[in-house]
Amino acid sequence: MRLPILPFHVAALVLLALMAGCATPRYQTTVRLVPPADAQGRACVQQCEAQKTTCQNECRTRYQACAKSLEPEVEARYLEALKRYELELKQYAAALRHYEMQMRFDWMNRYPFQPYWWDPWPGPYYPPPYREPEMPTREGVRAQLEKSNCQADCGCLPAYDTCFVGCGGQRITETVCIKNCPPAK
């Protein structure tokens, strides 16, 4: 089975799209916090920081408790993933044998008027059009379960930013070009 050769204009369009993707500017957004100048504002900001630290510690504790409660389910899901992997691996092996058989006997179908003509120079080898399945890991299953069941972000930073601005501080957002920047005007 041979893959079709792309027409020149399609290949040129793909090449241009790749080159355009490399040349687009990349930007990075940074946030800068300017604390208030007066003593009362700075004391208020310290209270905000204490609230943020408390919020983050409570969030971390809840996340760890949630992750610990998932241990029995991790083992069950890991065993399911291994069974699914075994089945996918068998299907992959069968499809690979079929693909290799097609590659071996493809020479019979190359010439419609001479079906048994043997070509001493077979065409190039193309790898299979599908990938080998990846073996699951406990860590991967655990990470997926934690992502779907446990909340890692408790919204501590937006609350801190609101408190910071409420104390008289400033939150300045800047977007700066870091790569492939356009020329300065």
ROSENU-592335 format. One record per atom (N, C-alpha, C): residue number from 1; x, y, z. Coordinates in pm, 1 decimal, padded with zeros to 6 digits. Layout:
N
     k          u          v          w
   NUM          X          Y          Z
...
// end
This chain:
185
     k          u          v          w
     1    00084.6   -00117.4    00000.0
     1    00000.0    00000.0    00000.0
     1    00088.5    00122.8    00000.0
     2    00079.9    00198.4   -00101.8
     2    00159.5    00320.3   -00112.1
     2    00076.0    00440.5   -00077.7
     3    00139.2    00537.8   -00015.0
     3    00069.9    00661.8    00015.7
     3    00074.0    00752.7   -00106.3
     4   -00031.7    00827.5   -00130.5
     4   -00032.9    00914.5   -00248.1
     4    00066.3    01029.6   -00229.7
     5    00121.9    01071.3   -00341.5
     5    00213.4    01185.1   -00340.8
     5    00130.2    01312.2   -00347.6
     6    00163.7    01406.6   -00259.4
     6    00089.3    01532.7   -00256.6
     6    00121.8    01616.8   -00379.4
     7    00022.0    01682.7   -00435.0
     7    00050.3    01775.9   -00544.5
     7    00139.4    01889.2   -00494.1
     8    00211.1    01950.2   -00586.2
     8    00308.4    02053.1   -00550.6
     8    00244.1    02169.6   -00477.2
     9    00127.7    02216.0   -00522.6
     9    00065.9    02332.7   -00460.0
     9    00021.5    02302.9   -00317.0
    10   -00020.4    02180.0   -00288.0
    10   -00058.4    02144.6   -00150.9
    10    00064.7    02142.6   -00061.7
    11    00174.0    02084.3   -00112.2
    11    00298.3    02079.5   -00034.8
    11    00350.6    02220.8   -00009.0
    12    00339.5    02308.4   -00108.7
    12    00386.1    02446.1   -00091.9
    12    00301.4    02519.4    00012.3
    13    00170.9    02498.6    00011.4
    13    00084.1    02561.5    00111.2
    13    00116.3    02513.0    00252.3
    14    00141.9    02384.3    00266.0
    14    00177.5    02330.2    00397.5
    14    00308.7    02390.9    00444.8
    15    00405.1    02401.1    00356.6
    15    00534.8    02459.4    00391.9
    15    00519.8    02606.4    00431.9
    16    00440.9    02681.7    00357.0
    16    00418.2    02822.3    00391.4
    16    00347.6    02837.0    00526.2
    17    00251.9    02748.9    00554.1
    17    00181.3    02754.9    00683.0
    17    00277.4    02726.4    00798.2
    18    00366.5    02630.2    00777.3
    18    00464.7    02600.5    00882.1
    18    00559.2    02717.4    00903.9
    19    00603.1    02778.1    00795.0
    19    00694.8    02891.4    00807.7
    19    00624.3    03010.7    00871.9
    20    00498.1    03033.2    00838.8
    20    00424.3    03144.7    00898.1
    20    00402.7    03120.9    01046.7
    21    00381.6    02997.1    01085.8
    21    00363.9    02965.5    01226.7
    21    00489.5    02991.1    01307.1
    22    00605.0    02973.9    01244.4
    22    00730.5    02997.1    01314.7
    22    00762.3    03145.7    01327.4
    23    00710.3    03225.7    01237.9
    23    00747.8    03366.9    01235.0
    23    00651.3    03456.5    01312.2
    24    00544.3    03402.5    01365.9
    24    00450.8    03487.7    01438.4
    24    00511.1    03528.8    01572.0
    25    00488.9    03651.7    01611.5
    25    00544.4    03697.9    01739.3
    25    00481.5    03624.6    01857.5
    26    00561.7    03605.3    01960.6
    26    00512.9    03544.3    02083.8
    26    00517.5    03648.7    02194.1
    27    00409.1    03654.6    02268.9
    27    00396.6    03753.8    02374.5
    27    00384.3    03684.9    02509.6
    28    00426.0    03757.1    02613.2
    28    00412.7    03708.6    02749.8
    28    00346.5    03818.0    02833.5
    29    00247.6    03777.8    02910.8
    29    00177.1    03872.4    02996.6
    29    00230.4    03858.1    03138.6
    30    00271.3    03970.0    03196.3
    30    00320.1    03969.8    03334.2
    30    00231.4    04061.6    03417.6
    31    00221.8    04026.7    03544.5
    31    00143.2    04106.5    03638.5
    31    00238.6    04160.7    03743.3
    32    00229.5    04289.6    03765.4
    32    00315.0    04354.9    03865.1
    32    00224.1    04418.4    03969.1
    33    00256.1    04394.6    04097.5
    33    00178.5    04451.6    04206.4
    33    00258.6    04564.3    04269.8
    34    00199.7    04682.6    04273.8
    34    00264.2    04799.4    04335.1
    34    00195.3    04823.2    04469.1
    35    00269.9    04804.8    04580.5
    35    00205.9    04819.3    04712.1
    35    00169.3    04964.9    04740.9
    36    00073.9    04985.4    04831.0
    36    00035.7    05122.3    04867.7
    36    00149.9    05191.3    04942.9
    37    00152.0    05323.9    04936.8
    37    00261.6    05400.9    04996.9
    37    00241.8    05424.1    05145.8
    38    00119.0    05433.2    05192.7
    38    00096.7    05467.2    05334.2
    38    00107.8    05343.5    05423.9
    39    00131.4    05365.7    05553.7
    39    00151.2    05258.1    05651.0
    39    00023.0    05177.1    05670.5
    40   -00090.6    05243.1    05668.5
    40   -00217.0    05172.8    05685.8
    40   -00241.2    05075.8    05569.3
    41   -00209.6    05117.2    05448.0
    41   -00224.3    05032.7    05330.0
    41   -00131.3    04911.7    05335.4
    42   -00007.5    04934.1    05382.4
    42    00087.4    04822.2    05392.6
    42    00041.0    04721.1    05497.9
    43   -00016.0    04769.0    05609.0
    43   -00068.4    04678.1    05711.3
    43   -00186.6    04598.4    05654.8
    44   -00268.3    04663.6    05576.2
    44   -00381.3    04595.7    05511.4
    44   -00330.9    04487.8    05415.6
    45   -00223.7    04517.9    05341.5
    45   -00165.8    04421.4    05247.5
    45   -00110.8    04300.5    05322.9
    46   -00051.4    04323.3    05441.0
    46   -00000.7    04211.3    05520.6
    46   -00115.4    04119.7    05563.7
    47   -00230.7    04177.6    05596.4
    47   -00347.8    04096.3    05628.7
    47   -00392.7    04016.1    05506.1
    48   -00385.7    04078.1    05389.5
    48   -00422.1    04008.4    05265.2
    48   -00328.9    03890.1    05241.7
    49   -00199.1    03910.9    05265.6
    49   -00101.7    03803.3    05246.4
    49   -00125.4    03690.2    05345.3
    50   -00160.6    03724.4    05469.3
    50   -00190.9    03621.2    05568.7
    50   -00313.9    03540.9    05526.4
    51   -00416.3    03609.3    05472.2
    51   -00535.8    03540.3    05424.2
    51   -00501.8    03449.8    05306.0
    52   -00415.6    03497.8    05216.4
    52   -00375.4    03417.5    05099.9
    52   -00300.2    03293.3    05145.1
    53   -00207.9    03308.0    05240.8
    53   -00131.3    03194.3    05290.0
    53   -00222.8    03092.0    05355.8
    54   -00317.0    03139.2    05436.6
    54   -00413.2    03049.7    05500.9
    54   -00497.0    02977.0    05396.5
    55   -00544.4    03049.9    05297.9
    55   -00624.9    02991.2    05190.5
    55   -00545.8    02883.5    05116.2
    56   -00419.2    02912.4    05082.2
    56   -00337.3    02816.3    05008.6
    56   -00308.4    02691.8    05092.9
    57   -00281.6    02709.9    05222.9
    57   -00256.3    02594.5    05309.3
    57   -00380.1    02506.9    05322.3
    58   -00497.8    02568.1    05339.9
    58   -00621.9    02491.8    05347.8
    58   -00649.9    02419.3    05216.0
    59   -00623.9    02485.7    05106.3
    59   -00645.2    02426.3    04974.0
    59   -00553.2    02305.9    04955.3
    60   -00427.1    02320.4    04992.7
    60   -00330.0    02212.0    04980.2
    60   -00372.2    02093.3    05067.6
    61   -00419.3    02120.6    05189.2
    61   -00463.5    02014.3    05279.8
    61   -00584.2    01940.5    05221.7
    62   -00681.4    02014.9    05166.9
    62   -00798.5    01952.4    05105.2
    62   -00757.9    01867.2    04985.2
    63   -00664.5    01918.4    04905.6
    63   -00620.4    01844.4    04787.8
    63   -00551.5    01714.5    04828.2
    64   -00464.8    01719.3    04928.4
    64   -00394.6    01599.2    04973.8
    64   -00493.1    01497.1    05031.2
    65   -00594.1    01543.7    05105.4
    65   -00695.6    01452.6    05159.2
    65   -00775.5    01388.1    05045.8
    66   -00808.7    01466.3    04946.2
    66   -00882.1    01413.2    04830.9
    66   -00797.3    01310.2    04757.2
    67   -00669.0    01340.7    04735.8
    67   -00579.0    01248.9    04665.0
    67   -00563.0    01118.8    04744.1
    68   -00555.3    01128.9    04874.5
    68   -00539.5    01009.1    04958.6
    68   -00665.6    00922.9    04954.0
    69   -00782.8    00986.2    04946.4
    69   -00907.8    00910.0    04942.6
    69   -00926.5    00835.8    04809.9
    70   -00849.5    00871.7    04707.8
    70   -00862.6    00808.1    04576.2
    70   -00780.2    00680.8    04561.6
    71   -00696.8    00646.4    04660.2
    71   -00605.8    00532.0    04647.5
    71   -00674.9    00401.9    04606.4
    72   -00786.2    00360.0    04670.7
    72   -00849.2    00234.5    04627.0
    72   -00898.4    00240.8    04482.3
    73   -00948.9    00354.5    04443.1
    73   -00999.5    00369.0    04306.4
    73   -00885.1    00369.3    04204.9
    74   -00768.7    00421.3    04245.4
    74   -00652.9    00423.0    04156.1
    74   -00615.6    00280.7    04117.4
    75   -00612.3    00191.2    04216.3
    75   -00574.5    00053.0    04188.3
    75   -00674.0   -00013.4    04094.0
    76   -00803.9    00008.6    04118.5
    76   -00906.2   -00051.7    04032.0
    76   -00896.9    00003.4    03889.8
    77   -00882.0    00134.1    03876.5
    77   -00871.6    00194.6    03742.8
    77   -00743.4    00151.2    03671.5
    78   -00636.3    00132.4    03747.9
    78   -00509.5    00088.5    03687.7
    78   -00525.1   -00051.6    03629.6
    79   -00592.6   -00142.3    03702.8
    79   -00615.7   -00277.4    03651.3
    79   -00702.8   -00273.4    03525.9
    80   -00805.4   -00186.8    03524.2
    80   -00888.3   -00170.2    03404.0
    80   -00805.1   -00120.1    03287.2
    81   -00717.3   -00023.5    03315.1
    81   -00633.3    00032.7    03209.0
    81   -00537.3   -00072.8    03154.3
    82   -00485.8   -00160.3    03240.7
    82   -00396.8   -00267.0    03193.5
    82   -00472.0   -00365.2    03103.5
    83   -00596.5   -00399.4    03140.3
    83   -00675.8   -00489.4    03056.1
    83   -00705.4   -00425.1    02920.7
    84   -00740.1   -00296.2    02924.4
    84   -00767.0   -00223.9    02799.4
    84   -00640.2   -00217.0    02713.7
    85   -00524.3   -00196.9    02778.2
    85   -00396.7   -00191.6    02706.7
    85   -00366.7   -00325.9    02640.9
    86   -00393.3   -00435.1    02712.6
    86   -00369.1   -00568.2    02657.3
    86   -00452.8   -00590.4    02531.7
    87   -00579.3   -00550.2    02537.9
    87   -00667.3   -00564.2    02421.6
    87   -00619.0   -00476.9    02305.5
    88   -00583.3   -00350.7    02335.2
    88   -00534.4   -00260.7    02230.4
    88   -00404.8   -00312.9    02168.9
    89   -00319.7   -00373.6    02251.5
    89   -00193.3   -00427.3    02200.9
    89   -00218.1   -00545.0    02106.3
    90   -00316.1   -00628.8    02139.4
    90   -00350.4   -00740.5    02049.6
    90   -00405.2   -00687.6    01917.5
    91   -00491.6   -00585.8    01925.4
    91   -00546.4   -00527.1    01803.7
    91   -00436.8   -00462.5    01720.6
    92   -00344.3   -00395.4    01787.3
    92   -00232.2   -00332.4    01717.0
    92   -00146.3   -00437.2    01647.3
    93   -00117.4   -00548.9    01717.3
    93   -00034.8   -00654.2    01657.3
    93   -00103.7   -00713.6    01535.1
    94   -00234.7   -00736.4    01542.1
    94   -00307.7   -00790.4    01427.5
    94   -00307.7   -00691.4    01311.5
    95   -00330.9   -00565.0    01341.7
    95   -00330.9   -00463.4    01235.6
    95   -00192.4   -00448.3    01174.8
    96   -00089.4   -00459.1    01256.0
    96    00047.2   -00448.5    01205.5
    96    00080.3   -00566.7    01114.5
    97    00039.8   -00687.1    01154.0
    97    00062.1   -00804.7    01066.3
    97   -00010.8   -00785.7    00934.0
    98   -00133.4   -00735.5    00938.9
    98   -00210.0   -00712.4    00816.9
    98   -00141.2   -00608.0    00729.3
    99   -00093.2   -00502.2    00791.0
    99   -00025.3   -00395.1    00717.2
    99    00102.8   -00447.4    00652.2
   100    00181.0   -00523.9    00726.2
   100    00305.5   -00577.8    00670.2
   100    00277.1   -00675.6    00556.5
   101    00168.4   -00752.6    00569.6
   101    00131.0   -00844.7    00462.6
   101    00092.2   -00766.1    00337.8
   102    00019.8   -00655.7    00355.7
   102   -00014.6   -00571.2    00241.5
   102    00111.2   -00515.2    00176.2
   103    00206.8   -00474.1    00257.4
   103    00331.1   -00419.1    00202.8
   103    00408.0   -00524.7    00123.3
   104    00408.0   -00649.3    00171.0
   104    00481.1   -00755.8    00100.5
   104    00417.4   -00789.0   -00033.0
   105    00285.6   -00795.4   -00035.5
   105    00217.4   -00837.9   -00157.6
   105    00165.8   -00722.1   -00241.4
   106    00205.1   -00603.8   -00210.6
   106    00161.6   -00487.3   -00286.2
   106    00217.1   -00490.4   -00427.5
   107    00330.2   -00554.7   -00447.5
   107    00389.6   -00557.1   -00581.5
   107    00300.4   -00627.3   -00681.8
   108    00210.8   -00715.8   -00634.3
   108    00122.6   -00784.1   -00729.0
   108    00018.2   -00689.1   -00787.1
   109   -00014.7   -00586.4   -00716.2
   109   -00121.3   -00495.2   -00759.9
   109   -00069.0   -00368.0   -00824.6
   110    00060.4   -00358.1   -00842.0
   110    00114.4   -00234.1   -00897.5
   110    00085.9   -00217.6   -01046.0
   111    00093.1   -00323.7   -01118.6
   111    00076.9   -00315.4   -01263.9
   111   -00051.9   -00387.5   -01303.0
   112   -00153.2   -00313.0   -01345.6
   112   -00281.6   -00378.5   -01373.5
   112   -00275.7   -00471.3   -01494.6
   113   -00184.9   -00447.3   -01586.9
   113   -00181.0   -00531.3   -01706.3
   113   -00084.0   -00647.3   -01691.0
   114   -00001.8   -00644.6   -01592.3
   114    00092.1   -00753.9   -01567.2
   114    00084.5   -00789.7   -01418.6
   115   -00016.1   -00865.6   -01376.6
   115   -00038.4   -00886.3   -01233.8
   115    00073.6   -00963.7   -01165.2
   116    00154.2   -01040.5   -01238.3
   116    00257.8   -01119.0   -01172.5
   116    00397.6   -01066.7   -01201.5
   117    00407.3   -00943.1   -01237.2
   117    00536.9   -00882.7   -01263.6
   117    00605.9   -00854.4   -01131.7
   118    00729.9   -00898.4   -01119.7
   118    00805.1   -00876.9   -00996.1
   118    00896.7   -00758.5   -01015.8
   119    00888.3   -00662.2   -00926.8
   119    00970.8   -00542.3   -00933.7
   119    01088.1   -00560.3   -00837.7
   120    01211.5   -00562.9   -00889.5
   120    01326.5   -00583.3   -00800.6
   120    01351.1   -00462.4   -00709.5
   121    01289.7   -00350.5   -00741.3
   121    01306.0   -00229.6   -00660.4
   121    01171.7   -00191.4   -00600.8
   122    01137.1   -00253.2   -00490.1
   122    01006.9   -00218.8   -00431.4
   122    01005.4   -00073.7   -00385.9
   123    00886.5   -00021.6   -00369.8
   123    00871.5    00118.1   -00329.9
   123    00923.0    00142.6   -00188.5
   124    00925.4    00266.8   -00148.5
   124    00976.2    00299.1   -00015.7
   124    00884.7    00241.8    00093.4
   125    00942.1    00217.4    00208.0
   125    00864.9    00165.6    00320.9
   125    00802.8    00281.8    00395.9
   126    00675.2    00274.8    00415.4
   126    00604.6    00374.8    00494.1
   126    00567.5    00311.5    00627.7
   127    00592.6    00380.0    00736.5
   127    00554.5    00322.1    00866.1
   127    00403.1    00308.6    00875.6
   128    00355.3    00223.6    00964.7
   128    00210.0    00205.9    00977.3
   128    00140.4    00337.5    01007.6
   129    00018.1    00353.4    00961.7
   129   -00053.2    00480.1    00981.3
   129   -00112.4    00495.0    01121.7
   130   -00080.3    00405.2    01211.7
   130   -00132.4    00411.8    01347.5
   130   -00017.6    00389.8    01444.7
   131   -00035.9    00438.6    01566.3
   131    00071.9    00430.6    01665.2
   131    00051.0    00313.1    01759.0
   132    00161.0    00268.2    01813.9
   132    00155.7    00161.6    01912.9
   132    00091.6    00216.2    02040.5
   133    00003.4    00139.4    02103.7
   133   -00059.8    00189.8    02226.2
   133    00043.6    00205.2    02338.1
   134    00020.8    00302.8    02423.8
   134    00112.3    00328.1    02534.5
   134    00066.5    00252.2    02658.1
   135    00163.8    00194.7    02727.1
   135    00131.7    00120.9    02848.3
   135    00094.9    00218.9    02959.3
   136   -00016.5    00195.0    03029.4
   136   -00056.0    00286.3    03136.5
   136    00034.5    00270.1    03259.0
   137    00043.4    00376.0    03336.7
   137    00119.2    00371.5    03461.3
   137    00027.1    00410.4    03576.1
   138    00062.4    00364.9    03695.9
   138   -00016.8    00402.6    03813.7
   138   -00016.9    00553.2    03832.0
   139    00099.3    00614.1    03811.6
   139    00110.5    00759.1    03829.9
   139    00021.4    00833.1    03731.1
   140    00015.7    00784.6    03607.6
   140   -00070.1    00848.0    03507.5
   140   -00217.2    00835.6    03542.9
   141   -00256.7    00717.0    03589.0
   141   -00395.7    00695.3    03629.7
   141   -00427.9    00782.5    03750.6
   142   -00334.8    00789.3    03846.4
   142   -00355.9    00872.3    03966.3
   142   -00370.4    01019.3    03927.1
   143   -00282.3    01065.5    03838.7
   143   -00287.8    01206.3    03796.7
   143   -00420.0    01237.4    03726.9
   144   -00466.7    01146.1    03644.4
   144   -00593.8    01168.5    03574.8
   144   -00710.5    01172.3    03673.3
   145   -00710.1    01081.8    03771.1
   145   -00817.0    01081.6    03871.6
   145   -00812.0    01207.3    03957.9
   146   -00691.5    01248.6    03997.9
   146   -00679.1    01369.6    04078.6
   146   -00726.6    01491.8    04001.9
   147   -00693.7    01494.9    03873.6
   147   -00735.4    01609.6    03791.8
   147   -00887.1    01617.0    03780.2
   148   -00952.3    01502.7    03767.6
   148   -01097.4    01504.1    03748.8
   148   -01175.2    01514.0    03880.6
   149   -01117.0    01468.1    03991.7
   149   -01192.6    01464.0    04117.5
   149   -01149.4    01566.4    04221.6
   150   -01023.7    01607.3    04219.9
   150   -00973.1    01696.5    04324.3
   150   -00948.6    01835.4    04266.2
   151   -00982.2    01935.1    04343.9
   151   -00965.9    02073.0    04298.3
   151   -00832.8    02127.4    04349.2
   152   -00743.4    02161.9    04255.9
   152   -00610.3    02211.1    04292.8
   152   -00609.3    02362.4    04311.9
   153   -00697.2    02433.2    04240.6
   153   -00700.5    02578.9    04249.9
   153   -00824.5    02620.7    04327.7
   154   -00802.0    02686.1    04439.9
   154   -00914.4    02727.5    04525.2
   154   -00949.8    02874.6    04506.8
   155   -00886.4    02943.5    04414.1
   155   -00917.8    03084.0    04389.2
   155   -00855.3    03178.9    04489.5
   156   -00740.5    03139.7    04545.2
   156   -00675.3    03224.2    04645.4
   156   -00613.0    03349.5    04583.1
   157   -00554.4    03336.9    04464.5
   157   -00485.9    03452.0    04403.6
   157   -00581.6    03562.0    04357.9
   158   -00694.7    03530.7    04293.1
   158   -00787.3    03638.8    04259.0
   158   -00840.9    03711.2    04383.2
   159   -00865.4    03635.9    04490.4
   159   -00911.9    03699.2    04614.4
   159   -00802.2    03789.1    04671.1
   160   -00676.8    03743.8    04661.8
   160   -00565.1    03825.6    04709.8
   160   -00552.4    03953.4    04627.6
   161   -00564.6    03939.6    04494.5
   161   -00555.2    04058.0    04408.1
   161   -00664.9    04159.6    04441.6
   162   -00785.3    04111.3    04465.6
   162   -00896.0    04200.5    04500.6
   162   -00868.7    04270.2    04633.2
   163   -00819.5    04193.6    04729.9
   163   -00787.3    04251.0    04860.8
   163   -00673.9    04352.4    04848.1
   164   -00571.1    04318.5    04767.2
   164   -00455.3    04405.8    04747.2
   164   -00498.2    04539.9    04688.9
   165   -00582.2    04534.6    04586.5
   165   -00630.8    04657.4    04522.6
   165   -00721.2    04733.8    04619.8
   166   -00798.2    04662.0    04700.8
   166   -00885.1    04726.2    04798.4
   166   -00806.9    04799.3    04907.4
   167   -00683.4    04757.4    04931.8
   167   -00598.3    04822.6    05032.4
   167   -00528.4    04946.1    04976.2
   168   -00545.2    04973.8    04849.0
   168   -00482.1    05090.9    04789.2
   168   -00365.0    05056.8    04698.1
   169   -00337.1    04929.2    04678.3
   169   -00228.4    04888.7    04588.8
   169   -00273.3    04892.1    04443.7
   170   -00178.8    04872.7    04353.8
   170   -00211.0    04872.6    04211.2
   170   -00168.8    04739.4    04150.4
   171   -00252.3    04690.2    04062.6
   171   -00222.7    04567.7    03987.8
   171   -00204.4    04608.1    03842.6
   172   -00080.8    04596.4    03792.3
   172   -00048.9    04640.9    03656.6
   172   -00019.7    04517.9    03570.1
   173   -00095.2    04504.5    03461.5
   173   -00077.2    04393.6    03367.9
   173   -00005.5    04446.5    03244.2
   174    00105.4    04379.6    03207.3
   174    00182.9    04421.1    03090.2
   174    00200.4    04302.2    02996.8
   175    00184.0    04327.9    02868.0
   175    00208.5    04225.6    02766.4
   175    00330.9    04267.8    02686.9
   176    00432.2    04179.5    02685.2
   176    00559.6    04211.9    02622.7
   176    00591.5    04104.3    02520.1
   177    00643.7    04145.5    02404.4
   177    00687.4    04052.3    02300.5
   177    00819.5    03990.2    02344.6
   178    00827.0    03855.3    02336.7
   178    00949.5    03787.9    02380.8
   178    01022.4    03715.6    02267.4
   179    00952.8    03692.1    02152.2
   179    01017.9    03619.7    02042.7
   179    00956.0    03661.9    01910.5
   180    01036.9    03672.7    01806.0
   180    00992.1    03712.1    01672.5
   180    00915.3    03843.4    01675.8
   181    00969.6    03940.2    01747.7
   181    00902.6    04067.8    01767.1
   181    00905.2    04151.4    01639.3
   182    00796.0    04225.1    01614.2
   182    00796.4    04314.0    01498.8
   182    00892.4    04430.5    01524.6
   183    00945.0    04489.0    01418.3
   183    01037.9    04601.5    01437.5
   183    00968.5    04719.6    01506.3
   184    01046.2    04789.9    01590.0
   184    00990.5    04904.3    01662.2
   184    00962.8    05017.3    01564.0
   185    00853.9    05090.7    01587.0
   185    00817.7    05200.6    01494.5
   185    00873.5    05330.4    01540.0
// end
